[in-house]
Amino acid sequence: YALRTADLPRGLVFIDPPHQHGSDSERAAALVKNLAKHWRSARIALWLPASERLRQKTDRTWGLIKDSAGDGSDVLALEVYGTGSSDQNKIDVGTGMVLVNPPYGIGEELSDRLPRIADLISEGGYTLRIQEL
């Protein structure tokens, strides 16, 4: 580390891995495991694409991150993507995030606000998952 994590009591680590590579889930999980060991108080936000066709990979990534975060860590996962578009050429990718050590109450806050945002940006419906892991 360039900075000594002992000097940083709290912080946010945003991870945006290159999802075109096959090992992105494993690499992100290894980073989360390293952070859990060396900077336990860090809050981690891992971004990932989301869609129905990516559901299996998303669930696998969620499991890897939960296992890597270690016992006692809160992990919240969410995804939102549009469904029901009549445009056959429209890309169905939405957005997802896994939060490790999220702020208290953010799950309820997101459950309240994300459906309203999804209503505004979707064309004909959406899928929304918010899950404590």
Secondary structure as GFF3:
##gff-version 3
##sequence-region A 1 133
A	DSSP	three_ten_helix	5	7	.	.	.	ID=ss1
A	DSSP	beta_strand	11	15	.	.	.	ID=ss2
A	DSSP	alpha_helix	24	38	.	.	.	ID=ss3
A	DSSP	beta_strand	42	50	.	.	.	ID=ss4
A	DSSP	three_ten_helix	52	54	.	.	.	ID=ss5
A	DSSP	alpha_helix	55	69	.	.	.	ID=ss6
A	DSSP	beta_strand	75	82	.	.	.	ID=ss7
A	DSSP	beta_strand	94	100	.	.	.	ID=ss8
A	DSSP	alpha_helix	106	121	.	.	.	ID=ss9
A	DSSP	beta_strand	126	132	.	.	.	ID=ss10
###
